[in-house]
Amino acid sequence: MKARVRRGINAVMEWLTAMSALVVVLPLILILVFLVYQGASALNLDFFIHLPKPVGEPGGGMANAIVGTLILIGLASCLGLPLGILGGVYLAESRDRRLPWVIRFLADVLNGVPSIVIGIFAYTVVVLPLRRFSALAGGFALAVIMLPIVLRTTEELVRLVPASLREAALALGIPEWKVILRVVLPTARAGIITGVMVSIARIAGETAPLLFTAFGNRFWHQGLLQPIAALPLQIFAYAIAPYDDWHRQAWAGALVLIVMIFSSSLIARIVTKGRYSGVR
């Protein structure tokens, strides 16, 4: 009788946990289905290779915005990833008790700062001194958003690397910096890459910071010190416009943005799958 009751409780808990997992992923599934329903009709070759048409004229595409988004993500990654990864290694390996705590606290606060505030900050420190909106300012704003995510993720993953690996390498007489570079980081690589992809997914859809920095552009990118188009900006502009064709293209742009994020995450999982990692 007791065994039957235990099996019944186990079945109920399995069902509850399965339903909970389904509820977690259900919003993503609904968003994907809705975006496909609304935006698939506007996806064609012109959407990916042509510039936007003049105001009120149907047709055109978002080729400049797609390229601009990739450029901004690349700039943000070049600025934010090295600082975030190196900073995370310092927090995990430092023997100092005060400075790492302060940096950790400030990173957590920065992670909670609204993106529009970061946009205003980037506007003040980059746009105003240069006296122009630019791709560089947009990349800087996105890098600030990315930095605390990469920093804290790297720290946690480096901390999870077994101490026995460090001790074994140090016992062989290898310098500590080489132990970190050759042993610790490769061991935590899969987790760090996942954290990097999470940070890229976070910044890919940001709109508010780009309104204050990149500003947007209906033409091809002309340089790092010039305004640049981005999918979030283009989607925002098209969504509030009074033209039905622009509304369809806004849904299509949102679908492309989600697919880009999904594809990058999938590629990262495939690249790191099956490789040894001491971090589980």
Backbone as CSV, one residue per row, in Angstrom:
resi,resn,N_x,N_y,N_z,CA_x,CA_y,CA_z,C_x,C_y,C_z
1,MET,0.822,-1.205,0.000,0.000,0.000,0.000,0.860,1.261,0.000
2,LYS,1.883,1.272,0.896,2.772,2.424,0.951,3.540,2.608,-0.354
3,ALA,3.965,1.489,-0.957,4.679,1.577,-2.235,3.777,2.153,-3.301
4,ARG,2.501,1.779,-3.309,1.565,2.300,-4.289,1.356,3.801,-4.094
5,VAL,1.263,4.235,-2.851,1.113,5.668,-2.566,2.349,6.433,-3.020
6,ARG,3.527,5.884,-2.751,4.768,6.553,-3.180,4.836,6.663,-4.694
7,ARG,4.430,5.587,-5.395,4.434,5.648,-6.857,3.429,6.682,-7.360
8,GLY,2.294,6.768,-6.701,1.301,7.767,-7.098,1.809,9.184,-6.903
9,ILE,2.429,9.427,-5.744,2.993,10.759,-5.486,4.100,11.072,-6.488
10,ASN,4.938,10.089,-6.790,6.012,10.279,-7.757,5.460,10.632,-9.137
11,ALA,4.374,9.951,-9.554,3.760,10.238,-10.852,3.183,11.643,-10.880
12,VAL,2.533,12.057,-9.778,1.969,13.406,-9.712,3.069,14.456,-9.789
13,MET,4.173,14.249,-9.055,5.265,15.223,-9.068,5.944,15.282,-10.429
14,GLU,6.082,14.146,-11.088,6.640,14.150,-12.442,5.755,14.948,-13.382
15,TRP,4.444,14.767,-13.227,3.511,15.507,-14.090,3.598,16.998,-13.806
16,LEU,3.679,17.385,-12.525,3.765,18.799,-12.161,5.055,19.436,-12.681
17,THR,6.173,18.728,-12.547,7.433,19.280,-13.039,7.443,19.390,-14.564
18,ALA,6.835,18.407,-15.245,6.742,18.474,-16.707,5.884,19.659,-17.141
19,MET,4.756,19.879,-16.447,3.900,21.019,-16.762,4.613,22.338,-16.479
20,SER,5.400,22.374,-15.407,6.152,23.594,-15.091,7.167,23.902,-16.187
21,ALA,7.861,22.864,-16.659,8.818,23.062,-17.750,8.114,23.544,-19.010
22,LEU,6.940,23.007,-19.281,6.175,23.422,-20.456,5.747,24.875,-20.343
23,VAL,5.327,25.294,-19.148,4.924,26.684,-18.934,6.100,27.629,-19.159
24,VAL,7.312,27.192,-18.795,8.504,28.028,-18.981,8.774,28.290,-20.455
25,VAL,8.659,27.252,-21.280,8.977,27.404,-22.710,7.770,27.832,-23.536
26,LEU,6.571,27.779,-22.963,5.369,28.117,-23.727,5.374,29.544,-24.265
27,PRO,5.782,30.562,-23.471,5.820,31.918,-24.039,6.701,32.026,-25.275
28,LEU,7.875,31.366,-25.252,8.755,31.404,-26.417,8.083,30.769,-27.621
29,ILE,7.431,29.625,-27.418,6.739,28.953,-28.523,5.636,29.845,-29.094
30,LEU,4.854,30.471,-28.210,3.767,31.346,-28.666,4.316,32.558,-29.424
31,ILE,5.423,33.123,-28.934,6.028,34.269,-29.623,6.485,33.866,-31.019
32,LEU,7.156,32.717,-31.133,7.633,32.258,-32.435,6.472,32.015,-33.391
33,VAL,5.440,31.354,-32.905,4.278,31.070,-33.760,3.625,32.368,-34.216
34,PHE,3.467,33.312,-33.293,2.822,34.580,-33.632,3.653,35.380,-34.628
35,LEU,4.976,35.405,-34.437,5.844,36.136,-35.361,5.823,35.504,-36.744
36,VAL,5.835,34.178,-36.804,5.756,33.505,-38.102,4.433,33.831,-38.791
37,TYR,3.349,33.822,-38.028,2.015,34.114,-38.586,1.940,35.544,-39.113
38,GLN,2.512,36.498,-38.379,2.398,37.903,-38.753,3.447,38.334,-39.785
39,GLY,4.664,37.785,-39.672,5.746,38.330,-40.485,6.206,37.499,-41.651
40,ALA,5.793,36.229,-41.719,6.284,35.366,-42.798,5.876,35.886,-44.170
41,SER,4.727,36.525,-44.275,4.236,36.997,-45.581,5.107,38.114,-46.147
42,ALA,5.840,38.831,-45.281,6.687,39.936,-45.752,8.125,39.499,-46.010
43,LEU,8.440,38.242,-45.734,9.803,37.761,-45.961,9.972,37.302,-47.398
44,ASN,10.892,37.914,-48.087,11.255,37.522,-49.447,12.689,37.974,-49.689
45,LEU,13.180,37.733,-50.887,14.568,38.086,-51.185,14.799,39.583,-51.074
46,ASP,13.828,40.394,-51.505,13.978,41.847,-51.430,14.174,42.320,-49.990
47,PHE,13.535,41.660,-49.060,13.638,42.068,-47.662,15.079,41.985,-47.172
48,PHE,15.851,41.030,-47.692,17.210,40.795,-47.207,18.278,41.519,-48.024
49,ILE,17.954,42.008,-49.214,19.001,42.601,-50.062,18.735,44.055,-50.445
50,HIS,17.539,44.577,-50.174,17.205,45.936,-50.581,17.114,46.874,-49.387
51,LEU,17.321,48.162,-49.680,17.154,49.204,-48.685,15.676,49.550,-48.523
52,PRO,15.315,50.247,-47.445,13.915,50.674,-47.283,13.490,51.624,-48.395
53,LYS,12.246,51.530,-48.759,11.674,52.443,-49.747,11.391,53.795,-49.097
54,PRO,11.197,54.841,-49.910,10.809,56.140,-49.343,9.512,56.044,-48.554
55,VAL,9.299,57.020,-47.696,8.140,57.009,-46.796,6.841,56.893,-47.589
56,GLY,6.020,55.925,-47.209,4.719,55.731,-47.828,4.721,54.842,-49.045
57,GLU,5.897,54.524,-49.563,5.983,53.670,-50.753,6.161,52.215,-50.323
58,PRO,5.317,51.299,-50.795,5.412,49.896,-50.369,6.642,49.205,-50.949
59,GLY,7.020,48.102,-50.326,8.160,47.323,-50.800,9.435,47.684,-50.060
60,GLY,10.545,47.296,-50.623,11.834,47.531,-49.989,12.168,46.455,-48.977
61,GLY,13.229,46.667,-48.255,13.657,45.667,-47.284,14.409,46.289,-46.127
62,MET,15.091,45.447,-45.364,15.835,45.888,-44.185,17.279,45.398,-44.235
63,ALA,17.852,45.338,-45.415,19.223,44.842,-45.535,20.188,45.690,-44.724
64,ASN,20.018,47.008,-44.762,20.913,47.887,-44.005,20.779,47.679,-42.500
65,ALA,19.552,47.410,-42.041,19.332,47.196,-40.611,19.928,45.867,-40.151
66,ILE,19.830,44.841,-40.982,20.413,43.540,-40.624,21.927,43.651,-40.519
67,VAL,22.544,44.295,-41.503,23.997,44.488,-41.470,24.385,45.368,-40.282
68,GLY,23.596,46.418,-40.044,23.884,47.315,-38.934,23.824,46.614,-37.586
69,THR,22.841,45.732,-37.404,22.743,44.978,-36.159,23.971,44.106,-35.960
70,LEU,24.423,43.440,-37.011,25.615,42.599,-36.902,26.850,43.434,-36.564
71,ILE,26.957,44.624,-37.162,28.099,45.496,-36.866,28.068,45.950,-35.420
72,LEU,26.904,46.345,-34.923,26.786,46.810,-33.545,27.096,45.688,-32.552
73,ILE,26.600,44.486,-32.839,26.905,43.348,-31.959,28.401,43.054,-31.974
74,GLY,29.015,43.143,-33.160,30.461,42.928,-33.253,31.244,43.966,-32.470
75,LEU,30.855,45.243,-32.578,31.532,46.302,-31.826,31.373,46.095,-30.317
76,ALA,30.141,45.787,-29.906,29.894,45.563,-28.477,30.697,44.377,-27.962
77,SER,30.804,43.327,-28.763,31.570,42.152,-28.355,33.056,42.474,-28.241
78,CYS,33.569,43.252,-29.177,34.989,43.623,-29.117,35.304,44.463,-27.888
79,LEU,34.347,45.282,-27.467,34.576,46.136,-26.306,34.264,45.419,-24.993
80,GLY,33.180,44.650,-24.980,32.694,44.095,-23.722,33.241,42.732,-23.346
81,LEU,33.445,41.854,-24.333,33.858,40.488,-24.004,35.242,40.397,-23.366
82,PRO,36.276,41.041,-23.916,37.590,40.931,-23.265,37.572,41.451,-21.826
83,LEU,36.920,42.607,-21.622,36.855,43.161,-20.268,36.053,42.253,-19.339
84,GLY,34.935,41.731,-19.837,34.091,40.884,-19.005,34.766,39.578,-18.624
85,ILE,35.419,38.927,-19.586,36.066,37.641,-19.309,37.271,37.826,-18.397
86,LEU,38.121,38.810,-18.687,39.285,39.053,-17.837,38.863,39.487,-16.438
87,GLY,37.834,40.328,-16.365,37.343,40.748,-15.056,36.767,39.589,-14.265
88,GLY,36.046,38.689,-14.953,35.503,37.520,-14.272,36.590,36.606,-13.745
89,VAL,37.656,36.443,-14.515,38.792,35.627,-14.053,39.430,36.267,-12.821
90,TYR,39.563,37.590,-12.831,40.140,38.277,-11.666,39.281,38.065,-10.425
91,LEU,37.960,38.220,-10.562,37.076,38.051,-9.408,37.151,36.631,-8.852
92,ALA,37.281,35.653,-9.742,37.303,34.259,-9.295,38.649,33.864,-8.694
93,GLU,39.742,34.433,-9.191,41.076,34.000,-8.777,41.736,34.914,-7.753
94,SER,41.202,36.133,-7.581,41.862,37.088,-6.690,41.772,36.642,-5.236
95,ARG,42.841,36.884,-4.493,42.874,36.568,-3.070,42.524,37.784,-2.206
96,ASP,42.350,38.917,-2.857,41.940,40.130,-2.140,40.479,39.996,-1.711
97,ARG,40.146,40.473,-0.528,38.790,40.304,-0.008,37.910,41.531,-0.226
98,ARG,38.494,42.678,-0.494,37.711,43.914,-0.563,37.346,44.306,-1.989
99,LEU,38.353,44.487,-2.844,38.085,44.979,-4.190,37.161,44.065,-4.985
100,PRO,37.359,42.748,-4.990,36.415,41.888,-5.730,34.970,42.033,-5.254
101,TRP,34.776,42.200,-3.931,33.412,42.380,-3.415,32.790,43.655,-3.964
102,VAL,33.576,44.733,-4.001,33.067,46.007,-4.528,32.726,45.872,-6.010
103,ILE,33.625,45.260,-6.791,33.387,45.095,-8.225,32.159,44.225,-8.456
104,ARG,32.025,43.159,-7.682,30.887,42.252,-7.797,29.572,42.991,-7.525
105,PHE,29.571,43.791,-6.483,28.378,44.556,-6.118,28.012,45.563,-7.208
106,LEU,29.014,46.287,-7.710,28.757,47.280,-8.750,28.283,46.622,-10.041
107,ALA,28.821,45.446,-10.364,28.382,44.731,-11.561,26.914,44.309,-11.433
108,ASP,26.526,43.856,-10.262,25.130,43.470,-10.046,24.207,44.674,-10.156
109,VAL,24.654,45.824,-9.634,23.850,47.047,-9.757,23.742,47.465,-11.213
110,LEU,24.866,47.412,-11.937,24.863,47.783,-13.348,23.949,46.883,-14.165
111,ASN,23.896,45.616,-13.810,23.043,44.670,-14.522,21.563,45.008,-14.361
112,GLY,21.227,45.719,-13.283,19.838,46.091,-13.056,19.478,47.488,-13.524
113,VAL,20.446,48.234,-14.037,20.175,49.590,-14.511,19.348,49.520,-15.799
114,PRO,18.267,50.285,-15.912,17.465,50.275,-17.156,18.312,50.651,-18.367
115,SER,18.029,50.006,-19.467,18.836,50.228,-20.668,18.742,51.663,-21.169
116,ILE,17.614,52.325,-20.926,17.481,53.707,-21.393,18.437,54.628,-20.628
117,VAL,18.703,54.297,-19.367,19.663,55.078,-18.587,21.073,54.879,-19.143
118,ILE,21.382,53.654,-19.522,22.685,53.394,-20.145,22.796,54.139,-21.470
119,GLY,21.688,54.227,-22.201,21.688,54.997,-23.443,21.991,56.464,-23.199
120,ILE,21.399,57.037,-22.149,21.667,58.439,-21.818,23.124,58.609,-21.404
121,PHE,23.652,57.638,-20.643,25.065,57.693,-20.243,25.972,57.678,-21.468
122,ALA,25.711,56.767,-22.405,26.527,56.696,-23.621,26.381,57.972,-24.449
123,TYR,25.192,58.538,-24.466,24.978,59.807,-25.175,25.852,60.905,-24.586
124,THR,25.976,60.906,-23.260,26.740,61.957,-22.581,28.237,61.804,-22.790
125,VAL,28.735,60.555,-22.700,30.191,60.354,-22.722,30.748,60.104,-24.121
126,VAL,29.889,59.755,-25.096,30.399,59.473,-26.444,29.791,60.412,-27.486
127,VAL,28.469,60.522,-27.506,27.819,61.307,-28.555,28.124,62.793,-28.410
128,LEU,27.986,63.338,-27.222,28.213,64.772,-27.034,29.666,65.179,-27.312
129,PRO,30.674,64.446,-26.805,32.052,64.831,-27.156,32.337,64.746,-28.653
130,LEU,31.792,63.721,-29.330,32.014,63.583,-30.770,31.098,64.481,-31.583
131,ARG,30.027,64.981,-30.940,29.034,65.848,-31.582,28.340,65.168,-32.755
132,ARG,28.121,63.872,-32.612,27.416,63.132,-33.653,26.978,61.774,-33.123
133,PHE,25.836,61.296,-33.658,25.434,59.923,-33.411,26.321,59.010,-34.251
134,SER,26.585,57.809,-33.744,27.524,56.960,-34.468,27.359,55.501,-34.082
135,ALA,27.886,54.638,-34.939,27.921,53.211,-34.629,28.802,52.948,-33.409
136,LEU,29.871,53.721,-33.263,30.768,53.555,-32.126,30.039,53.806,-30.812
137,ALA,29.204,54.830,-30.779,28.435,55.130,-29.569,27.430,54.014,-29.280
138,GLY,26.788,53.498,-30.328,25.852,52.393,-30.140,26.547,51.145,-29.623
139,GLY,27.713,50.823,-30.182,28.472,49.671,-29.715,28.920,49.834,-28.272
140,PHE,29.293,51.059,-27.906,29.694,51.323,-26.516,28.532,51.091,-25.559
141,ALA,27.353,51.592,-25.907,26.181,51.417,-25.040,25.841,49.941,-24.866
142,LEU,25.873,49.191,-25.957,25.569,47.760,-25.868,26.649,47.012,-25.087
143,ALA,27.890,47.446,-25.208,28.977,46.796,-24.459,28.790,46.991,-22.965
144,VAL,28.309,48.166,-22.551,28.065,48.416,-21.127,26.984,47.478,-20.605
145,ILE,25.959,47.219,-21.424,24.896,46.285,-21.022,25.443,44.862,-20.944
146,MET,26.299,44.511,-21.871,26.848,43.159,-21.946,27.841,42.870,-20.828
147,LEU,28.590,43.872,-20.414,29.733,43.690,-19.521,29.395,42.961,-18.214
148,PRO,28.394,43.395,-17.433,28.144,42.698,-16.154,27.685,41.260,-16.319
149,ILE,26.972,40.966,-17.407,26.509,39.593,-17.637,27.706,38.673,-17.868
150,VAL,28.618,39.090,-18.740,29.800,38.283,-19.037,30.696,38.181,-17.809
151,LEU,30.848,39.275,-17.087,31.699,39.305,-15.898,31.245,38.285,-14.856
152,ARG,29.966,38.331,-14.502,29.463,37.451,-13.444,29.393,35.999,-13.918
153,THR,29.033,35.788,-15.181,28.992,34.420,-15.698,30.375,33.790,-15.696
154,THR,31.365,34.537,-16.175,32.736,34.017,-16.201,33.229,33.717,-14.795
155,GLU,32.946,34.604,-13.858,33.386,34.375,-12.480,32.807,33.074,-11.921
156,GLU,31.507,32.885,-12.094,30.869,31.690,-11.539,31.397,30.417,-12.195
157,LEU,31.614,30.454,-13.510,32.100,29.254,-14.197,33.543,28.947,-13.837
158,VAL,34.381,29.970,-13.701,35.778,29.742,-13.312,35.845,29.199,-11.889
159,ARG,34.976,29.667,-11.010,34.949,29.164,-9.635,34.589,27.682,-9.572
160,LEU,33.806,27.202,-10.550,33.360,25.813,-10.541,34.411,24.833,-11.074
161,VAL,35.482,25.363,-11.641,36.548,24.474,-12.119,37.185,23.793,-10.915
162,PRO,37.313,22.469,-10.911,37.856,21.755,-9.745,39.238,22.259,-9.357
163,ALA,39.438,22.446,-8.043,40.732,22.916,-7.546,41.838,21.912,-7.845
164,SER,41.480,20.628,-7.981,42.499,19.606,-8.245,43.200,19.846,-9.578
165,LEU,42.494,20.400,-10.556,43.130,20.688,-11.841,44.176,21.787,-11.693
166,ARG,43.836,22.812,-10.940,44.806,23.884,-10.704,46.029,23.342,-9.956
167,GLU,45.763,22.586,-8.905,46.858,22.069,-8.082,47.775,21.145,-8.867
168,ALA,47.186,20.329,-9.740,48.001,19.422,-10.537,48.913,20.190,-11.484
169,ALA,48.361,21.244,-12.105,49.173,22.044,-13.023,50.257,22.815,-12.278
170,LEU,49.909,23.392,-11.130,50.900,24.129,-10.344,51.995,23.207,-9.819
171,ALA,51.625,21.957,-9.507,52.618,20.998,-9.016,53.653,20.656,-10.068
172,LEU,53.300,20.846,-11.333,54.249,20.596,-12.420,55.175,21.775,-12.656
173,GLY,54.978,22.846,-11.873,55.841,24.007,-12.005,55.376,25.013,-13.036
174,ILE,54.144,24.900,-13.496,53.611,25.830,-14.492,53.236,27.141,-13.797
175,PRO,53.593,28.296,-14.353,53.214,29.580,-13.744,51.695,29.713,-13.639
176,GLU,51.259,30.486,-12.660,49.828,30.597,-12.406,49.070,31.177,-13.594
177,TRP,49.674,32.153,-14.288,48.966,32.749,-15.416,48.779,31.741,-16.545
178,LYS,49.754,30.831,-16.689,49.601,29.788,-17.705,48.561,28.751,-17.276
179,VAL,48.463,28.504,-15.986,47.437,27.585,-15.490,46.045,28.126,-15.821
180,ILE,45.880,29.427,-15.586,44.580,30.039,-15.889,44.300,29.993,-17.388
181,LEU,45.322,30.302,-18.193,45.135,30.388,-19.640,44.988,29.023,-20.296
182,ARG,45.764,28.041,-19.833,45.817,26.732,-20.492,44.917,25.677,-19.852
183,VAL,44.554,25.868,-18.592,43.783,24.837,-17.879,42.395,25.343,-17.479
184,VAL,42.371,26.453,-16.746,41.107,26.923,-16.170,40.134,27.374,-17.257
185,LEU,40.579,28.277,-18.123,39.663,28.800,-19.145,39.203,27.735,-20.136
186,PRO,40.082,26.856,-20.644,39.573,25.789,-21.514,38.572,24.874,-20.822
187,THR,38.765,24.644,-19.523,37.843,23.781,-18.802,36.468,24.427,-18.675
188,ALA,36.454,25.733,-18.449,35.189,26.459,-18.292,34.669,27.015,-19.609
189,ARG,35.298,26.651,-20.721,34.996,27.267,-22.007,33.532,27.153,-22.412
190,ALA,32.971,25.960,-22.276,31.592,25.758,-22.730,30.628,26.661,-21.985
191,GLY,30.803,26.750,-20.667,29.922,27.610,-19.886,30.118,29.072,-20.203
192,ILE,31.369,29.481,-20.416,31.641,30.882,-20.745,31.009,31.246,-22.085
193,ILE,31.129,30.347,-23.071,30.527,30.604,-24.377,29.009,30.745,-24.255
194,THR,28.405,29.902,-23.426,26.965,30.018,-23.203,26.621,31.368,-22.596
195,GLY,27.410,31.818,-21.617,27.183,33.131,-21.026,27.352,34.251,-22.033
196,VAL,28.334,34.113,-22.907,28.539,35.113,-23.959,27.317,35.187,-24.879
197,MET,26.773,34.024,-25.241,25.608,34.012,-26.117,24.388,34.599,-25.423
198,VAL,24.272,34.384,-24.125,23.177,35.009,-23.371,23.302,36.527,-23.415
199,SER,24.520,37.026,-23.246,24.720,38.479,-23.280,24.451,39.040,-24.674
200,ILE,24.844,38.319,-25.716,24.566,38.773,-27.084,23.065,38.782,-27.347
201,ALA,22.375,37.750,-26.860,20.920,37.719,-27.014,20.271,38.887,-26.286
202,ARG,20.851,39.288,-25.160,20.306,40.411,-24.403,20.429,41.716,-25.172
203,ILE,21.582,41.957,-25.795,21.798,43.249,-26.448,21.225,43.307,-27.852
204,ALA,20.993,42.153,-28.477,20.565,42.145,-29.876,19.240,42.862,-30.081
205,GLY,18.355,42.800,-29.101,17.043,43.416,-29.252,16.881,44.745,-28.553
206,GLU,17.968,45.307,-28.011,17.863,46.580,-27.304,17.565,47.725,-28.275
207,THR,16.606,48.561,-27.893,16.208,49.686,-28.733,16.530,51.023,-28.083
208,ALA,16.176,51.173,-26.811,16.324,52.465,-26.137,17.753,53.025,-26.194
209,PRO,18.796,52.227,-25.903,20.148,52.801,-25.968,20.524,53.278,-27.376
210,LEU,20.017,52.586,-28.387,20.368,52.947,-29.761,19.669,54.225,-30.210
211,LEU,18.526,54.547,-29.611,17.853,55.796,-29.933,18.712,56.995,-29.548
212,PHE,19.519,56.846,-28.502,20.370,57.935,-28.028,21.766,57.902,-28.630
213,THR,22.118,56.851,-29.335,23.510,56.684,-29.772,23.635,56.434,-31.280
214,ALA,23.099,55.304,-31.746,23.214,54.970,-33.174,22.259,55.788,-34.016
215,PHE,21.079,56.099,-33.469,20.074,56.980,-34.045,19.307,56.374,-35.212
216,GLY,19.951,55.536,-36.020,19.288,54.941,-37.171,19.714,55.594,-38.479
217,ASN,19.529,54.848,-39.565,19.955,55.323,-40.882,19.207,54.504,-41.928
218,ARG,18.651,55.148,-42.926,17.891,54.444,-43.958,18.769,54.020,-45.136
219,PHE,20.084,54.208,-44.986,21.008,53.858,-46.059,22.073,52.904,-45.517
220,TRP,23.010,52.525,-46.371,24.075,51.624,-45.934,25.003,52.319,-44.950
221,HIS,25.648,51.514,-44.152,26.576,52.017,-43.143,27.748,52.722,-43.822
222,GLN,28.084,53.937,-43.322,29.131,54.733,-43.945,30.411,54.819,-43.119
223,GLY,30.415,54.303,-41.923,31.609,54.390,-41.077,31.243,54.341,-39.616
224,LEU,32.230,54.055,-38.782,31.977,53.915,-37.352,31.571,55.222,-36.695
225,LEU,31.884,56.346,-37.307,31.533,57.650,-36.739,30.297,58.247,-37.392
226,GLN,29.508,57.406,-38.044,28.271,57.846,-38.679,27.087,57.081,-38.086
227,PRO,25.885,57.673,-38.142,24.698,56.936,-37.676,24.544,55.617,-38.435
228,ILE,23.949,54.648,-37.774,23.842,53.323,-38.370,22.456,52.754,-38.099
229,ALA,21.954,51.996,-39.055,20.658,51.334,-38.900,20.810,50.093,-38.030
230,ALA,19.713,49.671,-37.434,19.674,48.446,-36.631,18.249,47.904,-36.663
231,LEU,18.132,46.604,-36.595,16.801,45.988,-36.658,15.851,46.505,-35.580
232,PRO,16.270,46.610,-34.318,15.327,47.129,-33.317,14.835,48.536,-33.641
233,LEU,15.739,49.408,-34.127,15.338,50.761,-34.485,14.380,50.762,-35.664
234,GLN,14.676,49.936,-36.664,13.818,49.868,-37.845,12.442,49.306,-37.488
235,ILE,12.433,48.294,-36.637,11.160,47.713,-36.205,10.333,48.753,-35.456
236,PHE,10.976,49.493,-34.580,10.276,50.525,-33.815,9.693,51.592,-34.731
237,ALA,10.503,52.065,-35.683,10.036,53.111,-36.599,8.887,52.616,-37.466
238,TYR,8.977,51.390,-37.948,7.919,50.849,-38.802,6.649,50.537,-38.004
239,ALA,6.812,50.101,-36.754,5.649,49.714,-35.956,4.764,50.912,-35.615
240,ILE,5.348,52.103,-35.441,4.565,53.278,-35.079,4.136,54.088,-36.295
241,ALA,4.540,53.634,-37.490,4.151,54.338,-38.724,2.713,53.971,-39.113
242,PRO,2.042,54.806,-39.889,0.641,54.544,-40.241,0.474,53.742,-41.534
243,TYR,1.481,52.939,-41.907,1.423,52.207,-43.176,1.368,50.705,-42.913
244,ASP,0.397,50.053,-43.532,0.207,48.617,-43.317,1.417,47.803,-43.787
245,ASP,2.011,48.213,-44.917,3.168,47.471,-45.424,4.339,47.562,-44.458
246,TRP,4.530,48.711,-43.828,5.594,48.851,-42.846,5.311,48.001,-41.616
247,HIS,4.034,47.875,-41.260,3.688,47.020,-40.128,4.068,45.575,-40.423
248,ARG,3.792,45.118,-41.632,4.152,43.746,-42.006,5.661,43.572,-41.957
249,GLN,6.395,44.565,-42.450,7.854,44.464,-42.429,8.400,44.525,-41.002
250,ALA,7.712,45.242,-40.132,8.141,45.274,-38.726,8.025,43.884,-38.103
251,TRP,6.925,43.180,-38.382,6.779,41.808,-37.887,7.844,40.899,-38.486
252,ALA,8.127,41.093,-39.777,9.157,40.288,-40.426,10.530,40.560,-39.817
253,GLY,10.823,41.833,-39.521,12.085,42.175,-38.885,12.213,41.554,-37.500
254,ALA,11.111,41.547,-36.748,11.129,40.907,-35.434,11.382,39.412,-35.559
255,LEU,10.794,38.794,-36.580,11.021,37.362,-36.808,12.484,37.091,-37.143
256,VAL,13.071,37.906,-37.999,14.483,37.737,-38.366,15.375,37.914,-37.136
257,LEU,15.052,38.886,-36.289,15.846,39.128,-35.084,15.803,37.920,-34.148
258,ILE,14.618,37.350,-33.960,14.489,36.177,-33.099,15.252,34.996,-33.693
259,VAL,15.173,34.817,-35.006,15.871,33.710,-35.655,17.383,33.877,-35.515
260,MET,17.876,35.106,-35.624,19.305,35.360,-35.447,19.764,34.966,-34.045
261,ILE,18.988,35.344,-33.045,19.337,34.998,-31.663,19.275,33.489,-31.454
262,PHE,18.221,32.874,-31.970,18.058,31.427,-31.826,19.202,30.683,-32.524
263,SER,19.577,31.132,-33.712,20.633,30.461,-34.471,21.978,30.573,-33.775
264,SER,22.284,31.759,-33.239,23.567,31.930,-32.551,23.643,31.049,-31.312
265,SER,22.539,30.947,-30.574,22.529,30.083,-29.395,22.682,28.618,-29.788
266,LEU,22.019,28.224,-30.880,22.103,26.838,-31.341,23.512,26.489,-31.798
267,ILE,24.145,27.420,-32.522,25.513,27.185,-32.983,26.464,27.043,-31.806
268,ALA,26.288,27.887,-30.788,27.143,27.801,-29.603,26.985,26.455,-28.909
269,ARG,25.740,25.966,-28.816,25.522,24.662,-28.179,26.166,23.544,-28.992
270,ILE,26.062,23.628,-30.312,26.645,22.588,-31.162,28.162,22.596,-31.067
271,VAL,28.751,23.800,-31.055,30.212,23.907,-30.995,30.754,23.350,-29.686
272,THR,30.044,23.592,-28.589,30.546,23.162,-27.283,30.062,21.769,-26.895
273,LYS,29.182,21.183,-27.671,28.644,19.874,-27.314,29.733,18.800,-27.421
274,GLY,29.815,17.957,-26.412,30.727,16.820,-26.459,32.148,17.142,-26.096
275,ARG,32.435,18.438,-25.849,33.809,18.784,-25.458,33.949,18.711,-23.955
276,TYR,35.126,18.280,-23.536,35.333,18.093,-22.098,35.207,19.425,-21.385
277,SER,34.470,19.403,-20.322,34.384,20.545,-19.433,34.231,20.044,-18.020
278,GLY,35.046,20.587,-17.132,34.939,20.226,-15.732,33.751,20.882,-15.076
279,VAL,33.076,21.813,-15.789,31.947,22.521,-15.232,30.685,21.905,-15.777
280,ARG,29.840,21.427,-14.943,28.590,20.783,-15.349,27.408,21.557,-14.799
